[in-house]
Amino acid sequence: MALNLAALGKPIGPVTKDYHWKDTVLYALGVGAGFEEIEFTYEKNLKVLPSFAIAAVFDLFFLFCTEANVDLAGILHGEQQLTFHHPIPTEGTLKTTGQLTHYYDKGKDKGALVVGESDTWHSNGKKLFTSRMTMFARRDGGFGGENVSPPSIVMPDRKPDFVVEDTPSKDQPLLYRLSGDIFALHVDQAFAAQSGFEKPIMHGLCTHGFACRALIKSLMPGRPEQLRRMDCRFSRPLYPGEPIQTQIWQEGEGRALWRVVNAQTGAVVIDRGVLEYGDVPAHQIRFDNRVAIVTGAGGGLGRAYALELARRGAKVVVNDFGGARDGTGAGSFAPAAKVAAEIEAAGGQAVANDDNVATPEGGERIVQAALEAFGTVDILINNAGILRDKSFAKMTPASWQAVIDVHLNGAFHVTRPAFEAMKARGYGRIVMTTSAAGLYGNFGQTNYAAAKMGLVGLMNTLNLEGAKYNIRVNTIAPLAASRLTADVLPPELLEKMQPEYVVPMTLCLCAEECAVSGHIYNAGMGYFNRAAVVTGPGAVVAGRDQYPTVEEVAAAMDRIDSLADGKTYGQVSDQLADLLAAFASPDAAEAAGQEKGARGEPSVAAVFEALPGAFRPEAATGVSAVFQYRISGAGGGDWHCIVADRQCRVVTGRHDRPTCTLNMAAADFLAMMSGRLAPLQAFNSGKLIIEGDIMKSQLIEKLFKR
Ligand code: NAI
């Protein structure tokens, strides 16, 4: 095996993880917290123990290892550095992206160090923490790289200022592993023996959590949100039930050194710990040196966006055609000029532009105005809009076309040249403007609703195309008093609907800090929520060798119609993966009339039948391999999958010269294919045994959509 040097610097992830307050409590219990630290263990006034950070993104450890192509049999978690930017909320979704940053060569028989860094963002838009993990790859040394410099941290030669005693229970790993790291080494007697230990050992990160509690208790009692940085090196294994001491030396204001020792043997278990703590300076979201285009900014919401962007440092192109509410009229420079003048009077920078978004030339000229005045485009808010309401029976082609032209085509005309400029610079924030009328329907607005939902489709795909250039595309569904709503909402309601209530959300989506892309938010009166296309779990109605009948579909309508446990998808392949997984579920197999094993388990045949449909020829250039599957247990059997010439064929039975053979029990195989069991976890826990070329087996994840 050779380290994959080409993987250095390539983006890894995003990995997303939903978590609930119970996950944070389970973690705290897993690292020894109890009644004494009730702030971590009781949902009332709950706080999150900061070391939860690393347990929450631990999947990245395996991703780093796979991308680096390390020999999995020789990996250990060597060092861990965590920098905290904001306290971890008690629930939400974490999104983590990372990259491999360094490989160090300790020598042929001494192994290699593989370093991966990642940033984790919360669904509230805040960057929570940065992690730097060092993996010790014992079997990958001698590749000719530079050696790591000697450590710069020297532990003090004096008595520690604080010593916190604790004893993880004999069963501690059983509780800790429920937070995600289910590696067999910490639970399985035979596996531990094979790895050279007398019994399962503590997770290094579990001991790390004990240390985190001790540090908080000693240095910032009751205020875990003050933890800024926690670094350490894992030096020796610890057995559950052995007493530990966390030794802490204060090193000036807001800084301490620490280590954990085995109190029985004196052996240092975690070494060279560094801790920084203190209050976070108040953070202001700024747009200094950013160039923003706001279309339709001569009044209403657009004006409010432009003023606030400029107040926070952006240079703004204030675009407005200056026509009537229904888009008629020759246009006027006055509305855009007035807002630009307002910005300048307040000390900001702006240029006015009165081009029409509804034409390709208009879109080009708006972007050109930004390039000429300020040299680039970082932010685009597609906001311009008109209304021509009529019930559908009275909708004329002209009214239909005019509304589509301004909203949907208009966004296309401006975004196309702006996207080019953003792509070239590797940075962009784009906001589309939809409407509740499009998302949910509104009588008399078929043209407007169609255009507004068209913008959601535009966002969905542009989000995917922009991702690798750091271009994030989101959509706002505002509700505000403006000339568009002046006669459709009651005056007393309009009074409470100033555009300024919408501005903060739209500006969040324009900020560098914006962690989301492809999302839709309702915003009005200070109330915000996310809207999304949700897909229900559905039902497999396909017969074994025949199409489902109309009656069968009608009979299954309740299940097909249900949105219980509905999901949002990031792209079409995610939805396709669930479609394939649906055929791997026991219910589906039964519905499809497949053969059952002796004990009633479903056959895995449907999964292999569906496999060619999940094949990704674009990922198979130059790949020639035969993957043999030997699935044991009821419903199992032998199948092999031949990949050559960017094609894939699945054949029942055994191949005489497979590249590698994957051995699994049927139930585990089905769990893995339906996404309930991660392949690396299956491998690490011994549920997946690979014979032959293990390296080639790692291609499977790339060759097939999940
Ligand atoms: P507004 O009428 O005050 O602002 C729209 C601006 O777009 C106007 O100043 C208009 O001159 C400009 N405009 C129209 N056609 C243009 C063109 N072809 N080229 C350049 N500029 C053009 O209305 P409001 O409410 O501020 O609307 C802003 C956006 O928010 C629109 O896209 C609207 O559909 C959307 N929206 C507004 C809601 C609300 O409650 N106000 C509800 C849902 C969506």
Residues whose N, C-alpha, C, O or C-beta is under 5 A from the ligand:
A	BS01	NAI	G296 G298 G299 G300 L301 G302 N319 D320 F321 G322 G323 D355 N356 V357 A358 N383 A384 G385 I386 V406 T433 T434 S435 A436 P478 L479 A480 A481 S482 R483 L484 T485
